[in-house]
Amino acid sequence: MIYLLNEPSLQIQLVVGEGITAAELLPSFGTLLRDLEAEVRIAAASNVQKFCAALPIVDREEAIQKYILPAVKELASDQNPHVRKALSSVVMGLAPILGNEQSTQHLLPIYLTLLKDETAEVRLRIISSFDKVLHAFQRFSMLFCHSLMKIGTTRIPYGHKPLMLCKGIVHCQTQSGRTGTVLLESHKTDMVLEGKSPAALQKLLDQALVLKRWLNAWRICDFTKNKEHWRKYAFAAMQNADVELGELIVDSNFFGKLKQAIRVLKQTDEVAMVWALEEVQFIEERNLLAGHLSLIMEQFDIAETHFLRSSRPKEALDMRRDLMHWDKALQLANRLAPEEIPYISKEYAQQLEFM
């Protein structure tokens, strides 16, 4: 039985095909993860990542959630430390398979449970697998266009193993087994503004905006009275509230951030932008609002994508027409409003006459 849980089990999956694997082997493997014999649970736990990776891609996440994850959650608290050690070596390998959302919901609690395990080897093994977690989150960010940016580098003292990051403080395990803390260089704040050069103030503003410390950023802009600083603040507030590299992000502070952007822009001469934001701030449809905000920030391709996903796709055509992007306007008209093609062609021809 234990032998079959090693490499030959993967060969069986290939031989019997996806249908039998999903219908027969998957429930059986879930049962083996709960076997009464510790040796069987150890062997099954050691191969959980390989087994899941070989499952048919279609409905793989749903199958793992139904058959594998409930058993894995039980193994994380198994009385046998060897079972927990076997699991801690491979469990985070499921993160690239499940993706960001499912990893956060299902794997993160397991990770935290093993991280606090009473057995030191279990803790060390789960810490060493953290690169797999980062890979999953980075992969999700690249696929779904959330921004993932580097904001600084901090050297961790020798012998310190990072355990957790919270509000810029890295909690580490030292060589003695105790915990220590390290403050990230990027999170060290200096709010004494008097006597600083413009370059230093610019650096402080950039740091405050990238860390989303809005109150600090406001104080810096109010101190410098620089319209370009206010404009930078406003765009950062809009991006944080709504559109970040093309993906709409709405949180509980959504409308507050948008109103904050309007308030900041009132400190500048951007009257037209203030009016534009005030006109769209109460739009409730996510894609439609994202399209308008992308348009305001001159991210036209992103705006078109969101408009086409909204209940008013013709907004994308109107935008391209107003911008005199005639080629794209004609393509959109062919899909959305064929009756507009003659009028757009006429406007296009009139523009060509003046060239």
PEMOPE-V635102 format. One record per backbone hydrogen bond with DSSP energy under -1.0 kcal/mol. NH is the residue of the N-H (numbers start at 1). CO is the residue of the C=O. Records with the same first field share a line. If there is no record, write none. Layout:
BEGIN
NH=CO ; CO
END
This chain:
BEGIN
6=3
9=6
10=7
11=7
12=8
13=9
14=10
15=11
16=12
17=13
21=17
22=18
23=19
24=20
25=20
26=21
28=24
29=25
30=26
31=27
32=28
33=29
34=31
35=32
41=37
42=38
43=39
44=40
45=41
46=42
48=45
51=47
52=48
53=49
54=50
55=52
60=57
63=59
64=60
65=61
66=62
67=63
68=64
69=64
72=68
73=69
74=70
75=71
76=72
77=74
78=75
84=80
85=81
86=82
87=83
88=84
89=85
90=87
91=87
93=90
94=91
95=92
98=94
99=95
103=99
104=100
105=101
106=102
108=103
111=107
112=108
113=109
114=110
115=111
116=112
117=114
123=119
124=120
125=121
126=122
127=123
128=124
130=127
132=129
134=130
135=131
136=132
137=133
138=134
139=135
140=136
141=137
142=138
143=139
144=140
160=157
161=173
163=171
164=171
166=169
169=166
170=182
171=164
172=180
173=161
174=178
177=174
180=172
182=170
184=168
187=184
188=185
193=191
196=193
201=197
202=198
203=199
204=200
205=201
206=202
207=203
208=204
209=205
210=206
211=207
213=208
214=212
217=213
218=214
219=215
220=216
221=217
222=218
223=219
224=220
225=221
230=226
231=227
232=228
233=229
234=230
235=231
236=232
237=233
238=234
239=235
240=236
241=237
242=238
244=247
247=244
249=242
254=251
257=253
258=254
259=255
260=256
261=257
262=258
263=259
264=260
265=261
266=262
267=264
268=265
271=269
274=270
275=271
276=272
277=273
278=274
279=275
280=276
281=277
283=280
289=285
290=286
291=287
292=288
293=289
294=290
295=291
296=292
297=293
298=295
299=294
303=299
304=300
305=301
306=302
307=303
308=304
309=305
315=312
316=313
318=314
319=315
320=316
321=317
322=318
323=319
325=320
326=324
329=325
330=326
331=327
332=328
333=329
334=330
336=332
337=333
340=337
341=338
344=340
345=341
346=342
347=343
348=344
349=345
350=346
351=347
352=348
353=349
END
